[in-house]
């Protein structure tokens, strides 16, 4: 079974409206999500931790697989600007799922 969590080392105050709109175009509703900080418990529970530029702010525990994906920050960007970021993340997630032998479901 695969379970994914989303969080940040320095989360903002609200989910980016442009990200909500961009994900909605893919029939993924994140409008009821809320910003969450990474916690030690979440990282300890993970097998793979994907960071997107948090640097030294991300907790590191032995025995975990860590990936750092360099991506543009969608903060303050328009939906047109967020779409390529969303698509880049999707390509990387699909590649990670293939690497883990987990079939994509969406």
PyMOL CGO cylinders between C-alpha atoms (Angstrom):
from pymol import cmd
from pymol.cgo import CYLINDER

trace = [
    CYLINDER, 0.00, 0.00, 0.00, 1.19, 3.48, -0.83, 0.3, 1, 1, 1, 1, 1, 1,
    CYLINDER, 1.19, 3.48, -0.83, 0.37, 6.52, 1.26, 0.3, 1, 1, 1, 1, 1, 1,
    CYLINDER, 0.37, 6.52, 1.26, 1.60, 10.03, 0.50, 0.3, 1, 1, 1, 1, 1, 1,
    CYLINDER, 1.60, 10.03, 0.50, 1.77, 13.05, 2.76, 0.3, 1, 1, 1, 1, 1, 1,
    CYLINDER, 1.77, 13.05, 2.76, 2.39, 16.64, 1.80, 0.3, 1, 1, 1, 1, 1, 1,
    CYLINDER, 2.39, 16.64, 1.80, 3.94, 19.22, 4.05, 0.3, 1, 1, 1, 1, 1, 1,
    CYLINDER, 3.94, 19.22, 4.05, 6.57, 21.87, 4.21, 0.3, 1, 1, 1, 1, 1, 1,
    CYLINDER, 6.57, 21.87, 4.21, 9.55, 22.98, 6.24, 0.3, 1, 1, 1, 1, 1, 1,
    CYLINDER, 9.55, 22.98, 6.24, 8.21, 26.55, 6.23, 0.3, 1, 1, 1, 1, 1, 1,
    CYLINDER, 8.21, 26.55, 6.23, 4.56, 26.30, 5.17, 0.3, 1, 1, 1, 1, 1, 1,
    CYLINDER, 4.56, 26.30, 5.17, 2.60, 29.42, 4.30, 0.3, 1, 1, 1, 1, 1, 1,
    CYLINDER, 2.60, 29.42, 4.30, -0.78, 30.37, 5.66, 0.3, 1, 1, 1, 1, 1, 1,
    CYLINDER, -0.78, 30.37, 5.66, -3.01, 28.93, 2.94, 0.3, 1, 1, 1, 1, 1, 1,
    CYLINDER, -3.01, 28.93, 2.94, -2.86, 26.55, 0.03, 0.3, 1, 1, 1, 1, 1, 1,
    CYLINDER, -2.86, 26.55, 0.03, -1.88, 28.47, -3.09, 0.3, 1, 1, 1, 1, 1, 1,
    CYLINDER, -1.88, 28.47, -3.09, -5.08, 29.36, -5.03, 0.3, 1, 1, 1, 1, 1, 1,
    CYLINDER, -5.08, 29.36, -5.03, -3.25, 28.89, -8.35, 0.3, 1, 1, 1, 1, 1, 1,
    CYLINDER, -3.25, 28.89, -8.35, -2.21, 25.38, -7.26, 0.3, 1, 1, 1, 1, 1, 1,
    CYLINDER, -2.21, 25.38, -7.26, -5.82, 24.61, -6.32, 0.3, 1, 1, 1, 1, 1, 1,
    CYLINDER, -5.82, 24.61, -6.32, -6.95, 25.73, -9.78, 0.3, 1, 1, 1, 1, 1, 1,
    CYLINDER, -6.95, 25.73, -9.78, -4.16, 23.84, -11.59, 0.3, 1, 1, 1, 1, 1, 1,
    CYLINDER, -4.16, 23.84, -11.59, -4.90, 20.62, -9.72, 0.3, 1, 1, 1, 1, 1, 1,
    CYLINDER, -4.90, 20.62, -9.72, -8.63, 21.04, -10.32, 0.3, 1, 1, 1, 1, 1, 1,
    CYLINDER, -8.63, 21.04, -10.32, -7.87, 20.88, -14.06, 0.3, 1, 1, 1, 1, 1, 1,
    CYLINDER, -7.87, 20.88, -14.06, -6.70, 17.31, -13.41, 0.3, 1, 1, 1, 1, 1, 1,
    CYLINDER, -6.70, 17.31, -13.41, -9.84, 16.51, -11.36, 0.3, 1, 1, 1, 1, 1, 1,
    CYLINDER, -9.84, 16.51, -11.36, -7.85, 16.59, -8.12, 0.3, 1, 1, 1, 1, 1, 1,
    CYLINDER, -7.85, 16.59, -8.12, -9.55, 18.68, -5.45, 0.3, 1, 1, 1, 1, 1, 1,
    CYLINDER, -9.55, 18.68, -5.45, -7.09, 20.14, -2.95, 0.3, 1, 1, 1, 1, 1, 1,
    CYLINDER, -7.09, 20.14, -2.95, -9.37, 23.04, -2.00, 0.3, 1, 1, 1, 1, 1, 1,
    CYLINDER, -9.37, 23.04, -2.00, -10.07, 21.58, 1.45, 0.3, 1, 1, 1, 1, 1, 1,
    CYLINDER, -10.07, 21.58, 1.45, -6.43, 20.86, 2.21, 0.3, 1, 1, 1, 1, 1, 1,
    CYLINDER, -6.43, 20.86, 2.21, -4.49, 22.99, 4.66, 0.3, 1, 1, 1, 1, 1, 1,
    CYLINDER, -4.49, 22.99, 4.66, -0.83, 23.84, 5.03, 0.3, 1, 1, 1, 1, 1, 1,
    CYLINDER, -0.83, 23.84, 5.03, 1.08, 21.44, 7.24, 0.3, 1, 1, 1, 1, 1, 1,
    CYLINDER, 1.08, 21.44, 7.24, 4.62, 21.49, 8.61, 0.3, 1, 1, 1, 1, 1, 1,
    CYLINDER, 4.62, 21.49, 8.61, 6.81, 18.41, 8.35, 0.3, 1, 1, 1, 1, 1, 1,
    CYLINDER, 6.81, 18.41, 8.35, 7.01, 16.65, 11.65, 0.3, 1, 1, 1, 1, 1, 1,
    CYLINDER, 7.01, 16.65, 11.65, 9.56, 14.15, 12.86, 0.3, 1, 1, 1, 1, 1, 1,
    CYLINDER, 9.56, 14.15, 12.86, 6.76, 11.59, 13.13, 0.3, 1, 1, 1, 1, 1, 1,
    CYLINDER, 6.76, 11.59, 13.13, 5.79, 11.95, 9.46, 0.3, 1, 1, 1, 1, 1, 1,
    CYLINDER, 5.79, 11.95, 9.46, 9.38, 11.62, 8.30, 0.3, 1, 1, 1, 1, 1, 1,
    CYLINDER, 9.38, 11.62, 8.30, 10.03, 8.64, 10.59, 0.3, 1, 1, 1, 1, 1, 1,
    CYLINDER, 10.03, 8.64, 10.59, 6.96, 6.88, 9.15, 0.3, 1, 1, 1, 1, 1, 1,
    CYLINDER, 6.96, 6.88, 9.15, 8.08, 7.40, 5.54, 0.3, 1, 1, 1, 1, 1, 1,
    CYLINDER, 8.08, 7.40, 5.54, 10.13, 5.04, 3.40, 0.3, 1, 1, 1, 1, 1, 1,
    CYLINDER, 10.13, 5.04, 3.40, 10.88, 7.73, 0.83, 0.3, 1, 1, 1, 1, 1, 1,
    CYLINDER, 10.88, 7.73, 0.83, 11.09, 11.45, 1.59, 0.3, 1, 1, 1, 1, 1, 1,
    CYLINDER, 11.09, 11.45, 1.59, 10.92, 13.87, -1.33, 0.3, 1, 1, 1, 1, 1, 1,
    CYLINDER, 10.92, 13.87, -1.33, 11.99, 17.41, -0.55, 0.3, 1, 1, 1, 1, 1, 1,
    CYLINDER, 11.99, 17.41, -0.55, 11.57, 20.31, -2.89, 0.3, 1, 1, 1, 1, 1, 1,
    CYLINDER, 11.57, 20.31, -2.89, 14.24, 22.69, -1.75, 0.3, 1, 1, 1, 1, 1, 1,
    CYLINDER, 14.24, 22.69, -1.75, 13.99, 22.70, 2.03, 0.3, 1, 1, 1, 1, 1, 1,
    CYLINDER, 13.99, 22.70, 2.03, 17.74, 22.19, 2.49, 0.3, 1, 1, 1, 1, 1, 1,
    CYLINDER, 17.74, 22.19, 2.49, 18.87, 21.85, 6.09, 0.3, 1, 1, 1, 1, 1, 1,
    CYLINDER, 18.87, 21.85, 6.09, 15.34, 22.54, 7.41, 0.3, 1, 1, 1, 1, 1, 1,
    CYLINDER, 15.34, 22.54, 7.41, 14.20, 19.00, 6.52, 0.3, 1, 1, 1, 1, 1, 1,
    CYLINDER, 14.20, 19.00, 6.52, 14.52, 16.37, 9.24, 0.3, 1, 1, 1, 1, 1, 1,
    CYLINDER, 14.52, 16.37, 9.24, 16.88, 13.53, 8.32, 0.3, 1, 1, 1, 1, 1, 1,
    CYLINDER, 16.88, 13.53, 8.32, 16.73, 10.05, 9.80, 0.3, 1, 1, 1, 1, 1, 1,
    CYLINDER, 16.73, 10.05, 9.80, 18.92, 7.04, 8.97, 0.3, 1, 1, 1, 1, 1, 1,
    CYLINDER, 18.92, 7.04, 8.97, 17.47, 4.32, 6.79, 0.3, 1, 1, 1, 1, 1, 1,
    CYLINDER, 17.47, 4.32, 6.79, 15.22, 6.60, 4.73, 0.3, 1, 1, 1, 1, 1, 1,
    CYLINDER, 15.22, 6.60, 4.73, 15.54, 7.22, 1.03, 0.3, 1, 1, 1, 1, 1, 1,
    CYLINDER, 15.54, 7.22, 1.03, 15.78, 10.95, 0.35, 0.3, 1, 1, 1, 1, 1, 1,
    CYLINDER, 15.78, 10.95, 0.35, 15.19, 12.67, -2.97, 0.3, 1, 1, 1, 1, 1, 1,
    CYLINDER, 15.19, 12.67, -2.97, 15.57, 16.41, -3.48, 0.3, 1, 1, 1, 1, 1, 1,
    CYLINDER, 15.57, 16.41, -3.48, 13.63, 17.71, -6.44, 0.3, 1, 1, 1, 1, 1, 1,
    CYLINDER, 13.63, 17.71, -6.44, 14.64, 21.20, -7.51, 0.3, 1, 1, 1, 1, 1, 1,
    CYLINDER, 14.64, 21.20, -7.51, 11.45, 22.94, -8.62, 0.3, 1, 1, 1, 1, 1, 1,
    CYLINDER, 11.45, 22.94, -8.62, 10.22, 26.48, -9.07, 0.3, 1, 1, 1, 1, 1, 1,
    CYLINDER, 10.22, 26.48, -9.07, 8.30, 27.79, -6.08, 0.3, 1, 1, 1, 1, 1, 1,
    CYLINDER, 8.30, 27.79, -6.08, 4.65, 28.26, -7.09, 0.3, 1, 1, 1, 1, 1, 1,
    CYLINDER, 4.65, 28.26, -7.09, 4.09, 30.97, -4.45, 0.3, 1, 1, 1, 1, 1, 1,
    CYLINDER, 4.09, 30.97, -4.45, 2.68, 34.12, -6.00, 0.3, 1, 1, 1, 1, 1, 1,
    CYLINDER, 2.68, 34.12, -6.00, 2.52, 32.60, -9.49, 0.3, 1, 1, 1, 1, 1, 1,
    CYLINDER, 2.52, 32.60, -9.49, -0.46, 32.49, -11.83, 0.3, 1, 1, 1, 1, 1, 1,
    CYLINDER, -0.46, 32.49, -11.83, -2.23, 29.30, -12.88, 0.3, 1, 1, 1, 1, 1, 1,
    CYLINDER, -2.23, 29.30, -12.88, -0.40, 29.50, -16.22, 0.3, 1, 1, 1, 1, 1, 1,
    CYLINDER, -0.40, 29.50, -16.22, 2.91, 29.57, -14.32, 0.3, 1, 1, 1, 1, 1, 1,
    CYLINDER, 2.91, 29.57, -14.32, 1.90, 26.75, -11.96, 0.3, 1, 1, 1, 1, 1, 1,
    CYLINDER, 1.90, 26.75, -11.96, 0.88, 24.28, -14.69, 0.3, 1, 1, 1, 1, 1, 1,
    CYLINDER, 0.88, 24.28, -14.69, 4.46, 23.45, -15.76, 0.3, 1, 1, 1, 1, 1, 1,
    CYLINDER, 4.46, 23.45, -15.76, 5.43, 22.96, -12.10, 0.3, 1, 1, 1, 1, 1, 1,
    CYLINDER, 5.43, 22.96, -12.10, 2.46, 20.63, -11.61, 0.3, 1, 1, 1, 1, 1, 1,
    CYLINDER, 2.46, 20.63, -11.61, 3.36, 18.70, -14.76, 0.3, 1, 1, 1, 1, 1, 1,
    CYLINDER, 3.36, 18.70, -14.76, 7.01, 18.41, -13.69, 0.3, 1, 1, 1, 1, 1, 1,
    CYLINDER, 7.01, 18.41, -13.69, 5.96, 17.03, -10.31, 0.3, 1, 1, 1, 1, 1, 1,
    CYLINDER, 5.96, 17.03, -10.31, 3.60, 14.57, -12.01, 0.3, 1, 1, 1, 1, 1, 1,
    CYLINDER, 3.60, 14.57, -12.01, 6.40, 13.27, -14.27, 0.3, 1, 1, 1, 1, 1, 1,
    CYLINDER, 6.40, 13.27, -14.27, 8.70, 12.83, -11.29, 0.3, 1, 1, 1, 1, 1, 1,
    CYLINDER, 8.70, 12.83, -11.29, 6.03, 11.12, -9.17, 0.3, 1, 1, 1, 1, 1, 1,
    CYLINDER, 6.03, 11.12, -9.17, 5.20, 8.72, -12.01, 0.3, 1, 1, 1, 1, 1, 1,
    CYLINDER, 5.20, 8.72, -12.01, 8.92, 7.96, -12.39, 0.3, 1, 1, 1, 1, 1, 1,
    CYLINDER, 8.92, 7.96, -12.39, 9.24, 7.34, -8.65, 0.3, 1, 1, 1, 1, 1, 1,
    CYLINDER, 9.24, 7.34, -8.65, 6.20, 5.05, -8.70, 0.3, 1, 1, 1, 1, 1, 1,
    CYLINDER, 6.20, 5.05, -8.70, 7.74, 3.09, -11.58, 0.3, 1, 1, 1, 1, 1, 1,
    CYLINDER, 7.74, 3.09, -11.58, 11.02, 2.87, -9.66, 0.3, 1, 1, 1, 1, 1, 1,
    CYLINDER, 11.02, 2.87, -9.66, 9.17, 1.57, -6.60, 0.3, 1, 1, 1, 1, 1, 1,
    CYLINDER, 9.17, 1.57, -6.60, 7.12, -0.89, -8.67, 0.3, 1, 1, 1, 1, 1, 1,
    CYLINDER, 7.12, -0.89, -8.67, 3.83, 0.79, -7.72, 0.3, 1, 1, 1, 1, 1, 1,
    CYLINDER, 3.83, 0.79, -7.72, 1.24, 1.21, -10.49, 0.3, 1, 1, 1, 1, 1, 1,
    CYLINDER, 1.24, 1.21, -10.49, -0.08, 4.77, -10.92, 0.3, 1, 1, 1, 1, 1, 1,
    CYLINDER, -0.08, 4.77, -10.92, -3.81, 5.02, -10.28, 0.3, 1, 1, 1, 1, 1, 1,
    CYLINDER, -3.81, 5.02, -10.28, -4.71, 8.51, -11.48, 0.3, 1, 1, 1, 1, 1, 1,
]
cmd.load_cgo(trace, "trace")
